[in-house]
Amino acid sequence: MENITTVKSKIELIDEEITHKYADGLRAKESRIDFTKDGWVEEMRAIESEYRRSIEPELAYIRRTIGELLAGNNFKDMAAMAALLEDTQRLKNYITPTFDELEANLQAGSHEYIALSLVLFMVRNMDPDARDEMVYFGDLIRFCESGRVDIRPILQHLLKYASDEIKYGNHSVKSLFQNTVEQSVPFGK
């Protein structure tokens, strides 16, 4: 079983590696974009997608490592993990799977990235901006519903580990999970 110290060194190593890939490739390509011409947004998205694909092996490895560490110790190190990820240069921006990555993971027959996205949501504890985090959570729930993914069992499992610290209005991670479990209807009923 990994511990937080060994995972910290892996996070730092992978963050350094993907930061170098960014500096070596992505930044140079971004600097050549002509923002005065039509199509610059699509060009920027294409460059970003190419970069994400180039760091996918590192992301898959560290995502799995983080998920296993947190699950292995009953999610006791969430605050420490949040601090570790926040201190990274680039990793904090790429650790949460995109909806395209979630879709690819589901197509491969896995719910691993759905669970990981929820765990990372718990780790962030609706920080740095609770409203943005609530919008993300809502988008994730809609994504699951549109793909006919029953997220209730995952939420029910994670509920006991979720923070009940109020972050926005009367909402906490725990209350969002609980409300979603209560309001969603199991598929096939």
MARBA-3410 file (N, C-alpha, C, O; in Angstrom, 1 decimal):
189
0.8,-1.2,0.0,0.0,0.0,0.0,0.9,1.2,0.0,1.8,1.4,0.8 ~ 0.6,2.1,-0.9,1.3,3.4,-1.0,0.9,4.2,0.2,-0.2,4.1,0.8 ~ 1.8,5.2,0.6,1.5,6.1,1.6,1.5,7.5,1.0,2.0,7.7,-0.1 ~ 1.1,8.5,1.7,1.0,9.9,1.2,2.4,10.4,0.8,2.5,11.2,-0.1 ~ 3.4,10.0,1.5,4.8,10.5,1.2,5.3,9.9,-0.1,5.8,10.7,-0.9
5.0,8.7,-0.4,5.5,8.1,-1.7,4.6,8.7,-2.8,5.1,8.9,-3.9 ~ 3.3,8.9,-2.6,2.5,9.4,-3.6,2.9,10.9,-3.9,2.8,11.4,-5.0 ~ 3.3,11.6,-2.8,3.7,13.0,-3.0,4.9,13.0,-3.9,5.0,13.9,-4.8 ~ 5.9,12.2,-3.8,7.0,12.2,-4.7,6.6,11.8,-6.1,7.2,12.4,-7.0 ~ 5.7,10.9,-6.3,5.2,10.5,-7.6,4.5,11.7,-8.2,4.6,12.0,-9.4
3.6,12.4,-7.4,2.9,13.6,-7.9,3.9,14.6,-8.4,3.8,15.2,-9.5 ~ 4.9,14.9,-7.6,5.9,15.9,-8.0,6.7,15.5,-9.2,6.9,16.4,-10.1 ~ 7.0,14.2,-9.4,7.8,13.8,-10.5,6.9,13.9,-11.8,7.4,14.4,-12.8 ~ 5.6,13.5,-11.7,4.7,13.6,-12.9,4.4,15.0,-13.2,4.3,15.4,-14.4 ~ 4.2,15.8,-12.2,4.0,17.3,-12.4,5.2,17.9,-13.2,5.0,18.7,-14.1
6.4,17.5,-12.8,7.6,18.1,-13.4,7.6,17.6,-14.9,7.9,18.3,-15.8 ~ 7.3,16.3,-15.1,7.3,15.7,-16.4,6.3,16.4,-17.3,6.7,16.7,-18.5 ~ 5.1,16.5,-16.9,4.1,17.1,-17.8,4.3,18.6,-17.9,3.9,19.2,-18.9 ~ 4.9,19.3,-16.9,5.3,20.7,-17.1,6.4,20.9,-18.2,6.3,21.8,-18.9 ~ 7.3,20.0,-18.2,8.4,20.0,-19.2,7.7,19.8,-20.6,8.1,20.5,-21.6
6.8,18.8,-20.7,6.1,18.6,-22.0,5.4,19.8,-22.4,5.3,20.2,-23.6 ~ 4.8,20.5,-21.4,4.1,21.8,-21.7,5.1,22.8,-22.3,4.8,23.4,-23.3 ~ 6.1,23.0,-21.5,7.1,24.0,-21.9,7.7,23.7,-23.3,8.0,24.6,-24.1 ~ 8.0,22.4,-23.5,8.7,22.0,-24.7,7.8,22.0,-25.9,8.2,22.3,-27.1 ~ 6.5,21.7,-25.8,5.6,21.5,-26.9,4.5,22.5,-27.0,4.3,23.2,-28.0
3.7,22.4,-26.0,2.4,23.2,-26.0,2.6,24.7,-26.1,2.0,25.4,-26.9 ~ 3.5,25.2,-25.2,3.7,26.6,-25.2,4.2,27.2,-26.5,3.8,28.2,-27.0 ~ 5.1,26.4,-27.1,5.6,26.8,-28.4,4.5,26.9,-29.5,4.4,27.8,-30.3 ~ 3.6,25.9,-29.5,2.5,25.9,-30.4,1.5,27.0,-30.2,1.0,27.6,-31.1 ~ 1.2,27.2,-28.9,0.3,28.3,-28.5,0.8,29.6,-28.9,0.0,30.5,-29.3
2.1,29.8,-28.8,2.7,31.1,-29.2,2.6,31.4,-30.7,2.7,32.6,-31.0 ~ 2.4,30.4,-31.5,2.3,30.6,-32.9,0.9,30.9,-33.4,0.7,31.2,-34.6 ~ -0.1,30.9,-32.5,-1.5,31.1,-32.9,-1.7,32.6,-33.2,-1.3,33.4,-32.4 ~ -2.3,32.8,-34.3,-2.7,34.2,-34.6,-4.1,34.5,-34.1,-5.1,34.0,-34.8 ~ -4.2,35.2,-33.0,-5.5,35.4,-32.4,-6.4,36.4,-33.2,-7.5,36.7,-32.8
-5.8,37.0,-34.2,-6.6,38.0,-35.1,-7.4,37.2,-36.2,-8.2,37.8,-36.8 ~ -7.0,36.0,-36.4,-7.7,35.2,-37.5,-8.8,34.3,-37.0,-8.8,33.9,-35.8 ~ -9.8,34.1,-37.8,-10.9,33.2,-37.5,-10.3,31.8,-37.3,-9.3,31.4,-37.9 ~ -10.9,31.1,-36.4,-10.5,29.7,-36.1,-9.5,29.5,-35.1,-9.0,28.4,-34.8 ~ -9.1,30.6,-34.4,-8.0,30.4,-33.4,-8.5,29.6,-32.2,-7.7,28.9,-31.5
-9.8,29.7,-31.9,-10.3,28.9,-30.7,-10.2,27.4,-31.0,-9.8,26.7,-30.2 ~ -10.6,27.0,-32.2,-10.5,25.6,-32.6,-9.1,25.1,-32.6,-8.7,24.0,-32.2 ~ -8.2,26.0,-33.1,-6.8,25.7,-33.1,-6.2,25.5,-31.7,-5.4,24.6,-31.4 ~ -6.6,26.3,-30.8,-6.2,26.3,-29.4,-6.7,25.0,-28.8,-6.0,24.3,-28.1 ~ -8.0,24.6,-29.1,-8.6,23.4,-28.5,-7.8,22.2,-29.1,-7.6,21.2,-28.3
-7.5,22.2,-30.4,-6.8,21.1,-31.0,-5.4,20.9,-30.3,-5.0,19.8,-30.1 ~ -4.7,22.0,-30.1,-3.4,21.9,-29.4,-3.6,21.4,-28.0,-2.8,20.5,-27.6 ~ -4.6,21.8,-27.3,-4.8,21.4,-25.9,-5.1,19.9,-25.9,-4.7,19.1,-25.1 ~ -6.0,19.4,-26.9,-6.3,18.0,-27.0,-5.1,17.2,-27.3,-4.9,16.1,-26.7 ~ -4.3,17.6,-28.1,-3.0,16.9,-28.5,-2.1,16.8,-27.2,-1.5,15.7,-27.0
-2.0,17.9,-26.5,-1.2,17.9,-25.3,-1.8,16.9,-24.2,-1.0,16.1,-23.7 ~ -3.1,16.9,-24.1,-3.7,15.9,-23.1,-3.5,14.5,-23.5,-3.2,13.6,-22.7 ~ -3.5,14.2,-24.8,-3.2,12.9,-25.3,-1.8,12.5,-25.0,-1.5,11.4,-24.7 ~ -0.9,13.5,-25.2,0.5,13.2,-24.9,0.9,12.9,-23.5,1.8,12.2,-23.2 ~ 0.1,13.4,-22.6,0.3,13.2,-21.1,-0.6,12.1,-20.5,-0.6,11.9,-19.3
-1.4,11.5,-21.4,-2.4,10.5,-20.9,-1.8,9.4,-20.1,-2.3,9.0,-19.0 ~ -0.7,8.8,-20.5,-0.1,7.7,-19.7,0.3,8.2,-18.2,0.0,7.5,-17.3 ~ 0.8,9.4,-18.1,1.2,9.9,-16.8,-0.1,10.2,-16.0,-0.2,9.9,-14.8 ~ -1.1,10.7,-16.7,-2.4,11.0,-16.0,-3.1,9.7,-15.5,-3.5,9.7,-14.4 ~ -3.1,8.7,-16.4,-3.8,7.5,-16.0,-3.1,6.9,-14.8,-3.7,6.4,-13.9
-1.7,6.9,-14.8,-1.0,6.3,-13.7,-1.2,7.0,-12.4,-1.5,6.4,-11.4 ~ -1.1,8.4,-12.4,-1.2,9.1,-11.1,-2.7,9.1,-10.7,-2.9,9.1,-9.5 ~ -3.7,9.1,-11.6,-5.1,9.1,-11.2,-5.3,7.8,-10.4,-5.9,7.7,-9.4 ~ -4.9,6.7,-11.0,-5.1,5.4,-10.4,-4.4,5.3,-9.0,-4.9,4.8,-8.0 ~ -3.1,5.8,-8.9,-2.4,5.8,-7.7,-3.1,6.6,-6.6,-3.2,6.2,-5.5
-3.6,7.8,-7.0,-4.3,8.6,-6.0,-5.6,8.0,-5.5,-5.9,7.9,-4.3 ~ -6.3,7.4,-6.5,-7.6,6.7,-6.1,-7.3,5.5,-5.2,-8.1,5.3,-4.2 ~ -6.3,4.7,-5.5,-6.0,3.6,-4.7,-5.5,4.0,-3.3,-5.9,3.4,-2.3 ~ -4.7,5.1,-3.2,-4.3,5.5,-1.9,-5.4,6.0,-1.0,-5.6,5.6,0.1 ~ -6.3,6.8,-1.6,-7.4,7.4,-0.8,-8.4,6.2,-0.4,-8.8,6.2,0.7
-8.7,5.4,-1.3,-9.6,4.3,-1.0,-9.0,3.3,0.0,-9.7,2.8,0.9 ~ -7.7,3.1,-0.1,-7.0,2.2,0.8,-6.9,2.6,2.2,-6.8,1.8,3.1 ~ -7.0,3.9,2.5,-7.0,4.4,3.9,-8.3,5.1,4.2,-8.3,6.0,5.1 ~ -9.4,4.6,3.6,-10.7,5.2,3.9,-10.8,6.7,3.8,-11.5,7.3,4.6 ~ -10.1,7.2,2.8,-10.2,8.6,2.4,-9.8,9.6,3.6,-10.3,10.7,3.6
-8.9,9.1,4.4,-8.4,9.9,5.5,-7.5,11.0,5.1,-7.3,12.0,5.8 ~ -6.8,10.9,3.9,-5.8,11.8,3.5,-6.3,12.8,2.5,-5.5,13.3,1.7 ~ -7.6,13.0,2.4,-8.1,13.9,1.4,-7.6,15.4,1.5,-7.3,16.0,0.5 ~ -7.5,15.9,2.7,-7.0,17.3,2.9,-5.5,17.4,2.4,-5.1,18.3,1.8 ~ -4.8,16.4,2.8,-3.4,16.3,2.4,-3.2,16.2,0.9,-2.4,16.8,0.3
-4.1,15.4,0.3,-4.0,15.2,-1.2,-4.4,16.5,-1.8,-3.8,16.9,-2.8 ~ -5.4,17.2,-1.3,-5.9,18.5,-1.9,-4.7,19.5,-1.9,-4.5,20.2,-2.9 ~ -4.0,19.5,-0.8,-2.8,20.4,-0.7,-1.7,20.0,-1.7,-1.1,20.9,-2.3 ~ -1.5,18.7,-1.8,-0.4,18.3,-2.7,-0.8,18.7,-4.2,0.0,19.2,-4.9 ~ -2.0,18.4,-4.6,-2.5,18.7,-5.9,-2.5,20.2,-6.2,-2.1,20.7,-7.3
-2.9,21.0,-5.2,-2.9,22.4,-5.4,-1.6,23.0,-5.6,-1.4,24.1,-6.2 ~ -0.5,22.4,-5.0,0.8,22.9,-5.1,1.5,22.5,-6.4,2.7,23.0,-6.6 ~ 0.8,21.8,-7.2,1.5,21.4,-8.5,1.4,22.6,-9.5,0.6,23.5,-9.4 ~ 2.3,22.5,-10.5,2.3,23.6,-11.5,1.2,23.3,-12.6,0.4,24.2,-12.8 ~ 1.2,22.1,-13.2,0.3,21.8,-14.3,-0.7,20.7,-13.9,-1.8,20.7,-14.4
-0.3,19.8,-13.1,-1.1,18.6,-12.8,-2.5,18.9,-12.3,-3.5,18.3,-12.6 ~ -2.6,20.0,-11.4,-3.9,20.3,-10.9,-4.9,20.7,-12.0,-6.1,20.6,-11.7 ~ -4.4,21.1,-13.1,-5.3,21.5,-14.2,-5.8,20.3,-15.1,-6.7,20.5,-15.9 ~ -5.1,19.2,-14.9,-5.4,18.0,-15.8,-5.8,16.8,-15.1,-6.1,15.8,-15.7 ~ -5.7,16.7,-13.8,-6.0,15.5,-13.0,-7.4,15.0,-13.2,-7.6,13.8,-13.2
-8.4,15.9,-13.2,-9.8,15.5,-13.3,-10.0,15.1,-14.8,-9.8,15.9,-15.7 ~ -10.6,13.9,-15.0,-10.9,13.5,-16.4,-11.9,14.5,-17.1,-12.8,14.9,-16.4 ~ -11.6,14.7,-18.4,-12.6,15.5,-19.1,-13.8,14.6,-19.4,-13.8,13.4,-19.2 ~ -14.9,15.2,-19.9,-16.1,14.4,-20.3,-15.8,13.5,-21.4,-16.3,12.4,-21.5 ~ -14.9,13.9,-22.3,-14.5,13.0,-23.4,-13.7,11.8,-22.9,-13.9,10.7,-23.3
-12.8,12.0,-21.9,-12.1,10.9,-21.2,-13.1,10.0,-20.5,-12.9,8.8,-20.4 ~ -14.1,10.6,-19.8,-15.1,9.8,-19.1,-15.8,8.9,-20.1,-16.1,7.8,-19.8 ~ -16.2,9.5,-21.2,-16.9,8.8,-22.3,-16.1,7.6,-22.8,-16.6,6.5,-22.9 ~ -14.8,7.9,-23.1,-13.9,6.8,-23.6,-13.8,5.7,-22.5,-13.8,4.5,-22.9 ~ -13.7,6.1,-21.2,-13.6,5.1,-20.2,-14.8,4.3,-20.1,-14.7,3.0,-19.8
-16.0,4.9,-20.2,-17.3,4.1,-20.2,-17.4,3.2,-21.4,-17.8,2.1,-21.2 ~ -17.0,3.7,-22.5,-17.0,2.8,-23.7,-16.1,1.6,-23.6,-16.4,0.6,-24.2 ~ -15.1,1.8,-22.8,-14.2,0.6,-22.5,-14.7,-0.3,-21.5,-14.1,-1.3,-21.1 ~ -15.9,0.0,-21.0,-16.6,-0.8,-20.0,-16.2,-0.6,-18.5,-16.4,-1.4,-17.7 ~ -15.7,0.6,-18.3,-15.2,0.9,-16.9,-16.0,2.2,-16.4,-16.4,3.1,-17.1
-16.2,2.2,-15.1,-16.7,3.3,-14.4,-15.6,4.0,-13.5,-15.9,4.8,-12.7 ~ -14.4,3.6,-13.7,-13.3,4.1,-12.9,-13.2,5.6,-12.9,-13.0,6.2,-11.9 ~ -13.3,6.2,-14.1,-13.1,7.6,-14.2,-14.3,8.4,-13.6,-14.1,9.5,-13.1 ~ -15.5,7.8,-13.6,-16.6,8.4,-12.9,-16.3,8.4,-11.4,-16.5,9.5,-10.7 ~ -15.9,7.3,-10.8,-15.6,7.2,-9.4,-14.5,8.2,-9.1,-14.5,8.9,-8.1
-13.4,8.2,-9.9,-12.3,9.1,-9.7,-12.7,10.6,-9.7,-12.3,11.3,-8.9 ~ -13.6,10.9,-10.6,-14.1,12.3,-10.7,-14.8,12.7,-9.4,-14.6,13.8,-8.9 ~ -15.6,11.8,-8.9,-16.3,12.1,-7.6,-15.3,12.1,-6.5,-15.5,13.0,-5.6 ~ -14.3,11.3,-6.5,-13.3,11.3,-5.4,-12.5,12.6,-5.5,-12.3,13.2,-4.4 ~ -12.1,13.0,-6.7,-11.4,14.3,-6.8,-12.3,15.5,-6.4,-11.8,16.5,-5.9
-13.6,15.4,-6.7,-14.6,16.4,-6.2,-14.6,16.5,-4.7,-14.6,17.6,-4.1 ~ -14.5,15.3,-4.1,-14.5,15.3,-2.6,-13.2,15.9,-2.1,-13.2,16.6,-1.1 ~ -12.1,15.5,-2.8,-10.7,16.1,-2.4,-10.7,17.6,-2.4,-10.2,18.2,-1.5 ~ -11.3,18.1,-3.5,-11.3,19.6,-3.6,-12.2,20.2,-2.6,-12.1,21.4,-2.3 ~ -13.2,19.5,-2.1,-14.2,20.0,-1.1,-14.8,21.3,-1.5,-14.9,22.2,-0.7
-15.2,21.4,-2.8,-15.8,22.6,-3.4,-14.9,23.8,-3.4,-15.4,24.9,-3.4 ~ -13.6,23.6,-3.3,-12.7,24.7,-3.4,-12.0,24.7,-4.8,-12.0,23.6,-5.4 ~ -11.5,25.8,-5.4,-11.4,27.1,-4.8,-12.7,27.9,-4.9,-12.9,28.9,-4.2 ~ -13.6,27.5,-5.8,-14.9,28.3,-6.0,-16.0,27.3,-6.0,-16.2,26.5,-6.9 ~ -16.8,27.4,-4.9,-17.9,26.5,-4.6,-18.9,26.5,-5.8,-19.5,25.5,-6.1
-19.2,27.7,-6.3,-20.2,27.8,-7.4,-19.7,27.0,-8.6,-20.5,26.2,-9.2 ~ -18.5,27.2,-9.0,-17.9,26.4,-10.1,-17.9,24.9,-9.9,-18.3,24.1,-10.8 ~ -17.6,24.5,-8.6,-17.6,23.1,-8.3,-19.0,22.5,-8.3,-19.2,21.4,-8.8 ~ -20.0,23.3,-7.9,-21.4,22.8,-8.0,-21.9,22.7,-9.4,-22.6,21.8,-9.8 ~ -21.5,23.6,-10.3,-21.8,23.5,-11.7,-21.1,22.3,-12.3,-21.8,21.5,-13.0
-19.9,22.0,-11.9,-19.2,20.8,-12.4,-19.9,19.6,-12.0,-20.1,18.6,-12.7 ~ -20.3,19.5,-10.7,-21.0,18.4,-10.1,-22.3,18.1,-10.9,-22.7,17.0,-11.3 ~ -23.1,19.2,-11.1,-24.3,19.1,-11.9,-24.1,18.6,-13.3,-24.8,17.7,-13.8 ~ -23.0,19.1,-13.9,-22.7,18.6,-15.3,-22.3,17.1,-15.3,-22.7,16.4,-16.2 ~ -21.6,16.7,-14.2,-21.2,15.3,-14.1,-22.4,14.4,-13.9,-22.5,13.3,-14.5
-23.4,14.9,-13.1,-24.6,14.1,-12.9,-25.4,14.0,-14.2,-25.9,12.9,-14.5 ~ -25.5,15.1,-14.9,-26.2,15.1,-16.2,-25.5,14.2,-17.2,-26.2,13.4,-17.9 ~ -24.2,14.2,-17.2,-23.4,13.3,-18.1,-23.8,11.8,-17.8,-24.0,11.0,-18.7 ~ -23.8,11.5,-16.5,-24.1,10.1,-16.1,-25.5,9.8,-16.5,-25.8,8.6,-17.0 ~ -26.5,10.6,-16.2,-27.8,10.4,-16.6,-28.0,10.2,-18.1,-28.8,9.3,-18.5
-27.4,11.0,-18.9,-27.5,10.9,-20.3,-26.9,9.7,-20.9,-27.3,9.2,-21.9 ~ -25.9,9.2,-20.2,-25.2,7.9,-20.6,-25.8,6.7,-19.9,-25.3,5.6,-20.1 ~ -26.9,6.9,-19.2,-27.5,5.8,-18.5,-26.6,5.1,-17.5,-26.6,3.9,-17.4 ~ -25.8,5.9,-16.8,-24.9,5.4,-15.8,-25.6,5.7,-14.4,-25.9,6.8,-14.1 ~ -25.8,4.6,-13.7,-26.4,4.7,-12.4,-25.3,5.1,-11.4,-24.5,4.3,-10.9
-25.3,6.4,-11.1,-24.2,6.9,-10.2,-24.5,6.7,-8.7,-23.7,6.9,-7.8 ~ -25.8,6.3,-8.4,-26.2,6.2,-7.0,-25.3,5.2,-6.2,-24.9,5.6,-5.1 ~ -25.0,4.1,-6.7,-24.1,3.2,-5.9,-22.8,3.8,-5.5,-22.3,3.6,-4.4 ~ -22.2,4.5,-6.5,-20.9,5.1,-6.2,-21.1,6.2,-5.1,-20.3,6.3,-4.2 ~ -22.1,7.1,-5.3,-22.3,8.1,-4.3,-22.7,7.6,-3.0,-22.2,8.1,-1.9
-23.4,6.5,-2.9,-23.8,5.9,-1.6,-22.5,5.4,-0.9,-22.4,5.5,0.3 ~ -21.6,4.8,-1.7,-20.4,4.3,-1.1,-19.5,5.4,-0.6,-18.9,5.3,0.5 ~ -19.4,6.5,-1.4,-18.6,7.7,-1.0,-19.2,8.6,0.1,-18.5,9.3,0.7 ~ -20.5,8.5,0.2,-21.2,9.4,1.1,-20.6,9.4,2.5,-20.5,10.5,3.1 ~ -20.3,8.3,3.1,-19.8,8.3,4.5,-18.4,9.0,4.6,-18.0,9.3,5.7
-17.7,9.2,3.5,-16.4,9.9,3.5,-16.5,11.4,3.1,-15.5,12.1,3.3 ~ -17.6,11.8,2.6,-17.8,13.1,2.1,-17.8,14.2,3.3,-18.4,13.9,4.3 ~ -17.3,15.3,3.0,-17.3,16.4,4.0,-18.7,17.0,4.2,-19.4,17.2,3.2 ~ -19.0,17.3,5.4,-20.3,18.0,5.6,-20.0,19.5,5.9,-20.9,20.2,6.5 ~ -18.8,20.0,5.6,-18.5,21.4,5.8,-19.3,22.2,4.8,-19.2,22.0,3.6
-20.1,23.2,5.3,-20.9,24.0,4.4,-20.0,24.9,3.6,-19.2,25.7,4.2 ~ -20.2,24.9,2.3,-19.3,25.7,1.4,-20.1,26.8,0.6,-19.5,27.8,0.3 ~ -21.3,26.5,0.3,-22.1,27.5,-0.5,-23.6,27.4,-0.1,-24.2,26.3,-0.2 ~ -24.1,28.5,0.4,-25.5,28.4,0.9,-25.6,27.4,2.0,-24.9,27.6,3.0 ~ -26.4,26.4,1.8,-26.4,25.3,2.8,-25.9,24.0,2.3,-26.3,22.9,2.7
-25.0,24.1,1.3,-24.5,22.9,0.6,-23.1,22.5,1.0,-22.2,23.4,1.2 ~ -22.9,21.3,1.1,-21.6,20.6,1.3,-21.5,19.5,0.3,-22.5,19.2,-0.3 ~ -20.3,18.9,0.3,-20.2,17.8,-0.6,-21.1,16.7,-0.2,-21.8,16.0,-1.0 ~ -21.2,16.4,1.1,-22.1,15.4,1.6,-23.6,15.7,1.3,-24.3,14.8,0.9 ~ -24.0,16.9,1.4,-25.4,17.2,1.1,-25.7,17.1,-0.4,-26.8,16.6,-0.8
-24.7,17.4,-1.2,-24.9,17.3,-2.7,-25.0,15.8,-3.0,-25.9,15.4,-3.8 ~ -24.2,15.0,-2.5,-24.2,13.5,-2.7,-25.5,12.9,-2.2,-26.2,12.2,-2.9 ~ -25.9,13.3,-1.0,-27.2,12.8,-0.4,-28.4,13.2,-1.2,-29.2,12.4,-1.5 ~ -28.5,14.5,-1.6,-29.6,14.9,-2.4,-29.7,14.2,-3.8,-30.7,13.9,-4.2 ~ -28.5,14.0,-4.4,-28.5,13.3,-5.7,-29.0,11.8,-5.5,-29.7,11.3,-6.3
-28.5,11.2,-4.4,-29.0,9.8,-4.2,-30.5,9.7,-4.0,-31.2,8.9,-4.5 ~ -31.0,10.7,-3.2,-32.4,10.7,-2.9,-33.3,11.1,-4.1,-34.4,10.6,-4.3 ~ -32.8,11.9,-5.0,-33.6,12.5,-6.1,-33.5,11.6,-7.4,-34.3,11.7,-8.2 ~ -32.4,10.9,-7.5,-32.2,10.1,-8.7,-33.0,8.8,-8.7,-33.2,8.2,-7.6 ~ -33.4,8.3,-9.8,-34.2,7.1,-9.9,-33.3,6.1,-10.5,-32.6,6.3,-11.5
-33.2,4.9,-9.9,-32.4,3.8,-10.5,-32.8,3.5,-11.9,-34.0,3.5,-12.2 ~ -31.8,3.2,-12.7,-32.2,2.9,-14.1,-32.9,1.5,-14.2,-32.6,0.6,-13.4 ~ -33.8,1.4,-15.1,-34.5,0.2,-15.3,-35.8,0.2,-14.5,-36.5,-0.8,-14.5 ~ -36.2,1.3,-13.8,-37.4,1.3,-13.0,-38.4,2.3,-13.6,-39.5,2.5,-13.1
END
